[in-house]
Amino acid sequence: MGRKYKLPLEILGVLLGLLWLSPFYLMLVNSFKTKREIFSDTLKLPEVFTFDNYIEAFNELTFLKTFMNSAIITVVSVAIIIIFSSMAGYALSRNKSKMSTIIFFMFVAAMLIPFQSVMIPLVTIFGKIELLNRVGIIFMYLGFGASLSIFLYHGTLSGIPKSLDEAATIDGANRFQIFWYIIFPMLKPITVTVAILNTIWIWNDYLLPSLVINQEGMETIPLKMFFFFGEYTKQWHLALAGLTIAIIPVIILYFFAQREIIKGISEGAVK
């Protein structure tokens, strides 16, 4: 491809990059402003950079406690999704029967079902068995996150030769040992991808926790952020500061794992 064709693509790439970064610019810049400055001009830099918004948001959110609530739900949910989805993907990829194919396509089809269509029956059922709590929401996240995760694991496992299983079987390994000691370590790129995708989704999720978690002191960060949006006033300066604090852990995690994420998505989707 000649230079004259690359230049328009490079310009388009820069423009799309700036467009993608614009919400982060607005969030970060306005988190240092007073409420009056935000409503006067959202685009310009603040007259004086102050961390008062961050301090107040940190205290109002009872951030350490709220952070731990979000961290516990996210880490446990993601760990369970990885364990069950990787095992399911392995079983479905190694079993070539018609039933295995049907089950796999059922998982794929489940990705098309909107959450809003099942949320009321789901909450009703879990309410009857008294699971409208952290344990219940972890099971719900497993149900909603398994489909995409199994799809990605299945694609990657299809590229791992079955001869590895057969060689391990000859050496005396059982099915459990074959998967956890031989196959699973080879799934590191896609496991990182599954972990990041589900972490971002669960960490930022508001709707499901708002339906399930009704105990004071058990709120996640997105639920607690709603504190800044009252019936008559909206404290945007504090909300944006709180939002900035909330996304820092996910950004750090993504920054250190971005190479594995790109590699994992490529392997899981193409193979």
LINFENVEN-V412182 format. One line per field, one symbol per residue. ss: DSSP state (H for helix, E for strand, - for the rest). phi: phi as a letter, one per 30 degrees, with the letter a starting at -180 (. if undefined). psi: psi as a letter, one per 30 degrees, with the letter a starting at -180 (. if undefined). A space follows every 10 residues. Layout:
ss->???
phi->???
psi->???
This chain:
ss->--HHHHHHHH HHHHHHHHHH HHHHHHHHHH ----HHHHHH ---------- -HHHHHHHHH --HHHHHHHH HHHHHHHHHH HHHHHHHHHH HHHH---HHH HHHHHHHHHH ----HHH-HH HHHHHHHH-- ---HHHHHHH HHHHHHHHHH HHHHHHH--- --HHHHHHHH ----HHHHHH HHHHHHHHHH HHHHHHHHHH HHHH--HHHH HH-------- HHHHHHHHE- ---E-HHHHH HHHHHHHHHH HHHHHHHHHH HHHHHHHHHH -
phi->.dddddeddd dddddddddd dedddddddd dccddddddd adcddddbdb cddddddedd dheddddded dddddddddd eddddddddd ddddccdddd dddddddddd dddddddbdd ddddddddch cdaddddddd ddddcdeddd edddddddcc dddddddddd djdddddedd ccdeddceed ddddddeddd dddcdcdded dcdbcdjcdd deddddedcd dcbbdddddd dddddddeed ddddedcddd ddddddddcd d
psi->kleffeeeee eeeeeeeeee feeeeeeeef fglleeeefe jfelllekkk geeeeeeeee fieeeeeeee eeeeeeeeee eeeeeeeeee eeffjgleee eeeefeeeef ffjkefffee eeeeefeegh giaeeefeee eeeffeeeee eeeeeefffk kffeeeeeee fgkleeeeef feeeffgeef eeeeeeeeee eeefkeeeef fejgkkfgkl eeefffefia efkjieeeee eeeeeefeee eeeeefgeee eeeeeeeeee .
